[in-house]
Amino acid sequence: MITMPARKPRRTAAATRRTPLLLDRAALKRQLADDTYDVLVIGGGITGAYAVLDAASRGLRAALVEKDDFASGTSSKSSKMVHGGLRYIEQGNVNLVRHSLLERHRFRKNAPHLVRRLPFLFPILEKEGVFDARLAKGFEGLLWTYDLVGGWRIGKLHQRLTVPEVLAQAPTLRAENLKGGLMYFDARTDDARLVLTIVRTAAALGATVLNGARAEGLLTQLGKVSGARVSADGDTIDIRARAVVNATGVWTDELDAKADEGHKPQVRPAKGVHIVVPWDKVRINCTVTVPVPGRARRATCTRWGDSVVLGTTDEDYQGSPDDVHCTREEMDFLLEGANTAFEGKLTADDVVGSIGGLRPLVGGKEGATLDMRRDHHITVGRTGMVTVTGGKLTTSRHMGELVIDKVMTVLGSRGKSRTTDLPLLGGAGYDSEAVAASGGIAAHLGERFGTEARFVGDLIQDDPSLAEPIVAGLPYTKAEVVYAARAELARSVDDVLSRRMRARLFARDASVDAAEAVGAILGQELNLTEAEVERSVAEYLVAVRHEKSVLLEGAAA
């Protein structure tokens, strides 16, 4: 069944539900076919998610369709940082930093279960560092600017650390050239779960949302875009809408060309990659920024539970946006940076997972992507379709607001955004200290679902066997697979292991071993045939095998 509120948004009901929000694909497809919407958002990444939530919060009849899975593109493969961006201060874009830090504060207030404070450490080295002692003084000036324009809202100002204080945070840092460090504070999030939570919050306010729904073409009336023809599960659905939003990220130009044959490409993809190694190989307690010898770029190493994520962003990319992975060369680059900065020796055998994603930058083809500005771009095409691209995860709420402001002009309507203080599902009443103190499964579920964790807990209470772990070495439970099928529109093994859980990233090989068990639960919950379950499992195994071949063998991505 699907629980749908009245047309008028009920903000409290969305934030603190008494019953779980259950989403059924068949009911959603019927709604998409039968209803006429004020706005249809195409693209289920972070930008499209906040756009449909903003629309629903204003009382608009809103829908969102995503060709694959929510956050399956860029928005599950980001750096997972909710930050202002020190680099943007270096580029002179202080206004972007100020605004980003305000939006970071709003994320931490509206989604405290998903967006958490994270310390960043810059070691000061005598040589071969991100900067030496001479440059550190100037960099500290940037940190003061960062704090003053909004960094202070996180509750801590930057700090200058002594050598022992640096080693207390990162005991395996090579100490021979270490002169001290600078620490400032930002935030991190599970980006895929954040997107899913935003989408589900929109659904709680009355939006119709569907993944696995590809926009094959656009509907037009009197020369204006009036909806989309969508394929989902073998069905073709004509979705009628008074306004359409293109929020498809690196696929933006493809959809814009369907609206306007004369469209000229605007998006320049920039690739970011991350690899994951076991925490005991590095043993850091924060994010450490390290240099890579002979390279202008720097890498970040972030603790994530029992793992450490090593990553870098913004390399130019020319390949297919549908097949993006970390390559052998990129992995070696990250390992080289880590091995230069830390004692011990990380090898390819230590890498337990990897991701590669594309950021949809807007601008010319000349110059390094690293130097391109991160401002968003919102336009209305000659056929009336609203297109949004660029921007950052941190500013996605505001981007969604501005997109729907533009939609309101297309509709000839007025209405104010309500998302500034709108808690996401699971966020209202969340007590991080109480959750952390609870320990065990309760803490694990609380940190993923917030106050909605009680609904997963109810499944375990009804069937204690669902408390059993589903992926060896990770805390995810069978109950979370059941909940993903009933309440989170998970359709496949990949939906569950790659995004509802982050098992593919943090324990790739263990996730392969869990694929059949996940498939069996999905088969039972979704009434899949044995052949459909086998196909879902096989597709996951093939995808992981391809990912590993690109990473370890240097196969073409």
Number of C-alpha atoms within 10 A of each C-alpha: 13 17 13 15 15 10 13 14 21 16 18 13 14 25 22 18 15 11 10 18 22 19 25 18 21 11 12 18 20 11 15 23 15 13 14 18 21 22 28 31 28 27 30 31 29 31 32 33 32 26 37 35 35 31 34 31 28 20 22 23 23 29 31 28 28 26 20 17 24 31 26 21 27 24 26 24 25 26 23 18 21 27 24 28 21 16 14 17 18 11 11 10 16 19 13 19 23 21 17 25 27 20 23 28 24 22 28 21 18 23 24 24 27 24 25 19 18 21 18 21 27 24 32 26 21 15 13 16 21 20 19 19 18 11 11 20 13 11 17 17 11 16 22 16 17 24 20 13 19 19 27 16 15 19 8 14 16 19 15 18 18 16 15 15 13 24 19 13 17 20 17 16 25 16 17 9 15 21 18 22 22 20 20 21 23 22 22 21 22 22 25 26 21 25 25 23 22 25 30 26 28 29 27 31 31 27 30 27 28 26 21 19 25 21 22 14 15 21 18 15 9 7 11 18 25 24 28 23 17 23 17 19 11 8 9 16 20 17 24 24 22 19 25 29 28 26 29 26 26 24 18 20 19 12 20 23 13 15 23 14 8 9 15 10 13 17 20 20 24 21 25 25 25 26 26 25 26 21 17 10 16 24 18 23 21 19 25 24 21 27 23 21 16 7 9 8 16 17 21 23 27 26 21 17 11 13 20 26 22 27 26 20 22 20 17 18 16 10 10 8 16 12 13 21 26 24 24 18 13 19 22 16 17 25 24 17 22 25 18 19 22 20 15 14 13 19 13 14 8 14 22 19 24 26 21 23 28 27 29 24 25 22 15 11 11 7 10 11 23 14 11 17 16 20 15 17 15 17 15 17 15 13 16 21 25 23 24 24 27 24 21 25 24 26 25 22 26 21 27 25 23 19 28 28 20 19 25 19 12 16 14 8 9 10 13 14 20 17 22 15 12 23 24 29 28 27 23 22 13 19 14 16 9 11 19 14 10 13 12 11 17 16 19 18 23 26 21 19 22 25 22 23 20 19 18 24 20 12 18 18 13 9 11 13 13 19 19 14 17 24 25 14 13 17 16 22 21 22 24 25 27 22 19 22 25 22 18 23 25 26 21 24 31 26 23 25 26 20 25 24 25 21 26 23 21 27 23 23 19 17 28 21 14 18 23 19 17 24 26 17 19 24 22 14 15 18 11 16 11 12 10 14 22 16 15 21 22 16 15 22 20 12 12 18 15 16 24 22 17 18 26 17 11 13 13 12 16
